Amino acid sequence: MFYKLKDGFIVRKIGKQIMAVPVGQQTSQIHGMIALSESAEILWKALEKGADEESLVDILTEIYEIDRVQASEDVKKFLSGLKEQGALL
């Protein structure tokens, strides 16, 4: 399944935190910033390039050398969080 990030976010390092910051019209729809872990930032950047769920799982298994079951659970949790925060179309 393909997911698309809504337009209107920039990813910035603020102090030691990596944050997805809403800009433009998104500031009225999303209140606050979305904190991203190191792996979440990698997944976010992959989504910006049009990665599907399976590709996101592949990325996690390659980078972190975890099994596909764990990677799939992590991706689902990440995508669910983005949906709840209103960052996905």
N, C-alpha and C positions, 0 to 999 in steps of 0.2 A: 504494500500500500504506500502511496506517495503522500507526503505531507508538505505543506508550503507555509513558510513563515510569513506573517503579515509584514507589509512594508512599514517602515517607520521605526526601525530599531538600529542602534549602533552598538557595537561591543567595545567596551573600554575597560582598561585596568584602572581601578580606583583604589589607591593604596595597595593592599595585598589581595583585594577582591577583583574578580572578573565579573563585570556587570553588563547585561543587555539593557540599554537605556532607551526608553521611548523618546522619539522626537516628532516634531510636527503634530499632525492630528492624533497620533497615538497617545500624546500626553494627556489628552482629554478622556481617552478610553482606558488607558492603563495607568493606574496611579502607583508610582514608585518604579523601582528597577527590579530586574530579574537577576538574582545571583546565579552565577554559573561556576561549577567546579571545573577543574582542568579537563576532565572527560566531557562534561557538558558543553564546554566551549568548542571542543573538537566536533562534537555532534552538531552543534549549532551551525558551525561553518560548513559542515557537510550538507545540512539542510538548505543553507543559502545557495549551494551549488546544485540542488535538486535531488539529493540522495533519497532513496526510498528506505523503508524500514529494514529490509534485508541488508542493504548496504551499510546502514548504521550498525547493525549487528556485526557484520564483517569487520568494520573499522575497529570496534571494541575488541573482538577476538584477536585481531592482528596486533594491535598496539599493546594491549594489557595481558595477552596470552591467557584469557579466561575461556571457559567452555561456552558453547553457543547458548545453552539454557540460561546461564547467568547473564550473558550479554543480552539476550532477548528480553529477559525480565528488566534489566537496567534500561534498555531502550524504551520499553513500554512505560516504565515509570517516568522517564524523562519526557516522553511525548505527552503523557497524561498531565504532567505538571504544566507543560506549555499550553495545553488546551485549557486547563483551569485558569491560567493567568491571562488567557485571551491572546496569546502570541501566534497561534496557528489559525489558518483559514479553515 
